[in-house]
């Protein structure tokens, strides 16, 4: 008797298709909240593929070049509201964010 190397489960899953992707969950799934200096910050990583523009890192003052993974951080507890906090977000080198206290 010939033995199949593939599990039968994989073929059954392929016939069922893939579930719909929830883009909102994917884009916000990595966002986290950190407390630094008594303030709450929203921190969201940006992958190399997502980094398409150049930004100035507030930690070191150098450019965060396109294609470099980095973090975007904004206040989570600002008094002017969520829209103002989001508009004031900054792009940080990962290392700078770890060693700096904004």
C-alpha positions in Angstrom: 0.0 0.0 0.0 1.3 3.5 -1.0 1.5 6.0 1.8 0.6 9.6 1.1 3.0 12.2 2.6 0.4 14.9 2.9 -2.1 15.0 5.7 -5.7 14.8 4.7 -6.5 17.9 6.8 -4.5 20.2 4.5 -6.5 19.2 1.4 -9.8 19.7 3.3 -8.7 23.2 4.4 -7.8 24.1 0.9 -11.2 23.2 -0.4 -12.9 25.3 2.3 -11.0 28.5 1.3 -9.5 31.1 3.5 -11.6 33.2 5.9 -11.9 36.9 5.1 -9.1 39.1 6.5 -10.1 41.8 8.9 -7.9 44.7 7.8 -8.7 46.8 10.8 -7.6 44.1 13.2 -4.4 43.5 11.2 -3.4 47.2 11.2 -4.2 47.8 14.8 -3.3 44.4 16.1 0.3 45.4 16.9 -0.5 48.7 18.5 0.2 48.7 22.2 0.0 51.2 25.1 3.1 52.1 27.2 3.4 54.4 30.2 6.5 56.5 30.2 7.2 59.5 32.5 3.8 59.2 34.0 2.1 59.6 30.5 0.3 57.0 28.4 1.6 56.5 24.9 0.2 54.5 21.9 3.0 52.8 20.2 2.7 51.1 16.8 5.5 49.3 14.9 6.1 50.0 11.2 7.7 47.2 9.2 10.3 47.7 6.5 7.7 47.2 3.8 5.3 49.8 5.3 8.0 52.4 5.7 7.8 54.3 2.5 8.6 57.9 3.6 11.4 59.6 5.4 10.8 61.0 8.9 12.9 62.8 11.5 13.4 60.9 14.7 12.8 63.1 17.8 15.1 61.0 19.8 18.4 61.4 17.9 17.4 64.1 15.3 18.5 61.8 12.4 16.4 60.6 9.5 14.3 57.5 9.7 14.9 56.5 6.1 12.4 54.7 3.9 12.7 50.9 4.2 13.8 51.0 7.9 11.5 49.4 10.5 10.6 51.9 13.2 7.9 52.9 15.7 5.1 55.5 15.6 4.2 57.0 19.0 1.5 59.4 20.1 0.0 60.4 23.4 -2.9 58.3 24.6 -4.0 60.6 27.4 -3.7 64.1 25.9 -6.1 66.8 27.1 -6.9 68.1 23.6 -8.5 64.8 22.4 -7.6 61.8 20.3 -7.5 63.7 17.0 -4.9 66.2 18.3 -2.9 63.4 19.8 -2.9 61.4 16.5 -1.9 64.6 14.6 1.1 65.0 16.9 2.4 61.4 16.4 6.1 61.0 15.8 8.2 58.3 14.1 11.1 57.0 16.2 14.0 54.6 15.6 13.3 51.5 17.7 16.5 52.0 19.6 15.9 55.7 20.3 12.4 54.9 21.6 13.8 52.3 24.0 16.5 54.6 25.5 14.6 57.9 25.4 12.0 59.2 27.8 9.6 61.4 25.7 
